[in-house]
C-alpha cells in the first residue's frame, strides 16, 4: 500500500511547481474519491488509497505526515523515486484523473472548495473559525458526500 508521501511525490512528478496548499488538497481529493469509488457501502469502508486520515485544519483538510515532512524541509517535499514502487499503474492512472480534474486550481481555490464541502464542515462543527484542531474527517461522511448516498 502506498502512503500520503507517495501520492504527494507522484503529483510533484507531474507538476514540480505545486504549492503546499495545492499538494495537500490534491492528496485530499485523491483520498476521498478513492473511498467513494472503491467501496460499496458506508458501513464497511475497507478500501482506501492509504491509511492516514485527513484532519480538519483551519484552512481545509490536511494530512499531518505531509505537513510535517514539508515543514521540516522549508515547505518543500524532498523528491525520490520510491513512490514508483508503491503505486500501481492503476493508482497512477487514478491520480492522473484527480490531477486533470483539480490540478488546474490554485491553492486558494482548492481550499475554498474543500472548506465548502460537508465532510470538512462536519468535522469542524463546534470548533470556532480561527481555532486549530486535529479532528479527523470521518470516512463515512466522506463516502456519503461524494457518493450522495
LINQUI-V819492 format. One record per run of one state. SS is the DSSP state (H for helix, E for strand, C for the rest). FROM is the first residue (numbers start at 1). LEN is the number of residues. If there is no record, write none. Layout:
<<SS FROM LEN> <SS FROM LEN>>
This chain:
<<C 1 3> <H 4 11> <C 15 5> <H 20 19> <C 39 3> <H 42 3> <C 45 10> <E 55 3> <C 58 2> <E 60 3> <C 63 1> <H 64 8> <C 72 10> <H 82 5> <C 87 2> <H 89 14> <C 103 4> <H 107 10> <C 117 1> <H 118 7> <C 125 11> <E 136 1> <C 137 2> <H 139 9> <C 148 2>>
